[in-house]
Amino acid sequence: MSKKSKNSSSLEELRKLVDDLTDRDVQIKRDFRLFESFLENFPIPVTMWSANVDGVVLNKKDRGFFCKTGDRLEDLFTCSNLSEVVFKKHKSALSGEPNSTLIQKTEKTFYVTVAPRHDNDNVVIGASGIAWDVSSNSFILDTLIDIKSVTETKSGSFEEINEKVSKAIEKSRLFLLTKENT
């Protein structure tokens, strides 16, 4: 095989590889936009983000979890109660460990999961996170615990119990969805 023919073959292989990678990147972006569209219309507020190992944000969609806007993790999570927890979770994910936690932010409760992002050689190249607003579930659980306490000790009135139950029902996203569809 001549040197020219070998170079031509290598060049063709490189073109095919670039085309394949471009197609893959286009599909990933399409899938991410579809996921974003799904989450925008989902009844539970969900925030998602993805950052590289240096903390540069690659993608983000906020539904009430970020403290500020920006292109670095430090920008998004500058709230004193969030930054320490989120950075610790990202550091753990960058070492290859996915992790989850509940985070309280003002009057909202979020279930947060941060997972490592790997390249084709299984090397961690960043981390992605999702924060679900579980505030209504948290409120309902706290209310049920209160009702259990009131009924165990028989210290509450039926009016008090009814008031607690009514507030819990009003916080339920599922109740609001079923109410809209009837």
N, C-alpha and C positions, 0 to 999 in steps of 0.2 A: 504494500500500500504506500502510495506516495505521500510525502509530507503535506502537500496541498490537499489531497483527499482526506487525510487524517484530520487536518485542521477544519475542513468543511464538515466532516462528521461530528467533530466535537462542538462546532458552532451550532449545528442543527440540534444536537442534544441539549445544549444550553438554551436555545430558543424554546424548545419543547418544555423544559423545566420552568422557564420564566412564564410561559403561557399557562402551565398547570398551576403555578403558584398564584398567578393573577386570577385565574378562574376560582381558585380556592378562597382567595381574599374577597372576591366579589360575593361569593356565596355566604361567607361568614358575615359580611356586612349586611347582606339581605336578611339573613337569619336574625341578626341582632336587631334590625329595624322591625322585623315581624314581632319579635319578642317585646320590643318597646311598645309597639302598637297594642299588643295584647295587654300589657300591663297598664297602659293609659286608660283602658276601658274596664279594667278589673275592679271589682268593688272594694277590694282591700288595697289601701295605698302601699305600693312597693317601690323602694328606691334601690337602684343598682349602680355599681361602678366597677371599673377595672383599671388597674394601675400596673406599671412595670416595676422592676426591682428598685428603681431609683425614686419611686413615689410619684412619677409623672402619670396623671390620669389620662387613660386612653379613650374611655367611654364612660358616660354617666347619664343617669336619668333620675331626677329627684322628685319625690312625692312627700317632702316634709321632713327628711332626716338630716340633710346637710345643714351645716351652720352658715356657710357662705358659699359663694361660687368661686371657681378657680380651676387651675390646671394641675395642681399638686394636692396630694392628700392633706398636707398641712393646711391648705386653703379651705378645703371642704369641712374639715373637722377641727375648727379652732375653738369650739365650745369647751370650757374647762372640763366638764363632766364626760365629754365624748372623746376628746383627743387621746387621752391616756389609754382608754379601753380599746379604741379602734386601732391605734398604732400597735398595741400589744398583739391584737388579733392578726394584723397584717404581718407583723414580724414572725409570728408562729406559722402563718400560711406560707411565708417565703422560705421557711425551713422545711416545708413539705407537709405540714400538719393542717388539715381543714379544722375549723372550730366554730362554735356557735355560743351565743350568750344573749341574755335579755338586757336591754339598756333602757333606762328611764331618761327621757328628755322632756323637761317641763312637765306637762300633764299627759304626755304620751309615753307608751311603752312599745319598744321595737324588739323583735326577735331578729338578731343579726347573725348571718353566717358569712364567713370569709374563707375562701378556698384557694389553694395554689393553682396557678396557670402553668402548664408545662409545654415545652416545645416537642417536636417529634422525637427527640432523643431523651425525653422524660426529664429534662433539666428545667427547674423552676425559673420562669421568666417574668413572673409577676403574681398578682393576686386579684381575685374578683370577689366582690361582696354584694350581698342582698340584705336589705333591711325591710321586714314586714311590719307594718303598723298593727300591733295586736292590742291596742288600747281598749277596744270594746270588749274583747275577750277577758282582758285583765280586770276591767271594771265589773263585768258580770261575775267572774270568779270571786272577787272581793265581796260583792253583794251577796252571793250565795253563802259565803263563809259567815258574813254578818247575820244572815237569816238563820243559818244553822245555830249560831250562838244564841240568838234571841229565842229560838224555839226550844233549844235544849234547857235553858234556864227558865223558860216561861216568863221572861221578864218583859217581853214586848207585847204591844197590843196588835190586834189584827190590822188596824189602820197603819201602824208603823211597818208591819210586814208587807202590806199591800203597797205602800209607798216605795219601799226598797225594791220590790218585784217590778213595779211599774218603771222605775228608773233603769233597772237592768234591761228590761225589754226594750226600752227606748234606745239604749246604747247598742243593741244587737244589729249588726249589719244584715244578718240573715233575716231578721224580722222586717227591716226596712225594704229589703229586696222582695220578700214575699208580699208585703203590703203594696209595693209598686206594681206587682204582677197580678193583683186581684181586682 
